[in-house]
Amino acid sequence: MYNTDSSDPKKSAPKQLVFDNTSGIPTFATDAEAQVANPAKGTMTYSLASDKIFIYNGTAWKTWTRD
């Protein structure tokens, strides 16, 4: 379900999945699922439950909402 970051094998990013979503941002049902384990810096995901975008800054997940 995840691709290893070629610059750091300890980090990973979600594999690109096929969704009706044309944004290219992986979409998950919950916030917990959207905050994937061992992400690469800059990984971006979206949670349907909270309508938030999650961005990993290299040390922590940060959220962004449209409101």
Secondary structure, DSSP 8 states (H G I E B T S, - for coil): -EEEETTEEEEEEE-----S--S---EESSHHHHS-SSB-TT-EEEETTTTEEEEE-SSSEEEEE--
